[in-house]
Amino acid sequence: EHPVWQAFRRWGIYDAQLANMAMERLWDVFDQMTSRDLVDALDVMSKLGLARGGLLRRLYEVLSLHTEYFAANQIASAMHSMAKLRFLAALSGELGECTASVGGPFTLAPLRYAGNDSRASLVRLLVMQYAGGSGKKDLASDADVAWAMCAFGLHRRYSDELDKILARALRLEPTKNRAVLLKFFDVFAVVDAAAAVAGRVPLSFAGGTAAGGGHSKARRVDEGFFGGEIEVDSHRCAHAAAATRWRAAAAKATAAEARRLGSSAMHREVAAGLARLYVADQGGGQPRPLRARRNATIPIVAGAALCPADLADVETRLIVDLDTIARSVSPRVKHALFLERGHRPVCIPFWAWREA
């Protein structure tokens, strides 16, 4: 491994000139790279956002053609790095199946960047592995699994497991991990939408207290987020307060993420391109310019937090999100909710825009 890569990976040092030098050196010694070198190189490139298409294609070819030289955890790590760089649109073929042996949490993490359904069967397998596992389930793993369940339409089929994940989270104070909060924001939105369709508010998210006083003990069996039953070990009012804190933290993190993403050059380019488009008047009048507002917020369920969108036009109900390398979580879950409510969501892939 090149010393510059070691510095980047271990200490988080980044310098554009040094990065270019390291890239050139990587091309020179490509045939001498070991499996560990390849995985480490992808890890550094993903962390620094180095989107070098030619090099990524060559690295992917080596990985896909010589899987026998890589351990399962190395394949999972490489796929995670390529997914962060939006180079791996979906878990596919032999690479996807190899990761199943690593375990759900680590292999489900790349799915938050995914944008299609081509490996839904693998997701189901990993969710089942995670649900049936006896090992310790931490918050980050729970967030990955819950988000993947919502993103791939498995939240109803495995509602009991989702209930348990949310119940475990509510026993903790809201995390400061931005990626975890972003995933839980999407999960909360799905929960709210499901409750609205059913015409109810899940008890665990209700703002009120238990009957008979604010500090009375809740019964041992409580209604789950999708109508099932889960055991709770706290006062009902404390459970509701925890849900409120988690919702507030997730909404705050999501709003901050939207502001950060909205300042990128790609957002400015897309906004300028949309401003040059015109919308035909259905009444036969003069076409009007498309008025796509940046950093828009879209209501999903009355009383719940607003979902951010990179660009949105109110009259046409067009919603545009940019799936850039800087984005921590795919807009997949939000777009499914937008579509259900009559909007027209569009996701612009990073590489498609870059090659346009």
Stockholm file with secondary structure:
# STOCKHOLM 1.0

chainA/1-356         EHPVWQAFRRWGIYDAQLANMAMERLWDVFDQMTSRDLVDALDVMSKLGLARGGLLRRLYEVLSLHTEYFAANQIASAMHSMAKLRFLAALSGELGECTASVGGPFTLAPLRYAGNDSRASLVRLLVMQYAGGSGKKDLASDADVAWAMCAFGLHRRYSDELDKILARALRLEPTKNRAVLLKFFDVFAVVDAAAAVAGRVPLSFAGGTAAGGGHSKARRVDEGFFGGEIEVDSHRCAHAAAATRWRAAAAKATAAEARRLGSSAMHREVAAGLARLYVADQGGGQPRPLRARRNATIPIVAGAALCPADLADVETRLIVDLDTIARSVSPRVKHALFLERGHRPVCIPFWAWREA
#=GR chainA/1-356 SS CCHHHHHHHHHCCCCHHHHHHHHHHHHHTGGGCCHHHHHHHHHHHHHHTCCCHHHHHHHHHHHHHCGGGSCHHHHHHHHHHHHHTTCCCSCCHHHHHHHTTTCHHHHHGGGGGCCSCTTHHHHHHHHHHHHHCCSCCCHHHHHHHHHHHHHTTCTTTTHHHHHHHHHHHHTSCCCCCHHHHHHHHHHHHHHHHHHHHHTCCCGGGCSSCCTTCTTCCCCSEEECTTSCEEECCSCHHHHHHHHHHHHHHHHHHHHHHHHHHHTSHHHHHHHHHHHTCEECCTTSCCCEECCCEEEEEECSSTTSCCEEEEEEETTTTEEEEEECTTCSSCTHHHHHHHHHTTCEEEEEEHHHHHHC
#=GC SS_cons         CCHHHHHHHHHCCCCHHHHHHHHHHHHHTGGGCCHHHHHHHHHHHHHHTCCCHHHHHHHHHHHHHCGGGSCHHHHHHHHHHHHHTTCCCSCCHHHHHHHTTTCHHHHHGGGGGCCSCTTHHHHHHHHHHHHHCCSCCCHHHHHHHHHHHHHTTCTTTTHHHHHHHHHHHHTSCCCCCHHHHHHHHHHHHHHHHHHHHHTCCCGGGCSSCCTTCTTCCCCSEEECTTSCEEECCSCHHHHHHHHHHHHHHHHHHHHHHHHHHHTSHHHHHHHHHHHTCEECCTTSCCCEECCCEEEEEECSSTTSCCEEEEEEETTTTEEEEEECTTCSSCTHHHHHHHHHTTCEEEEEEHHHHHHC
//
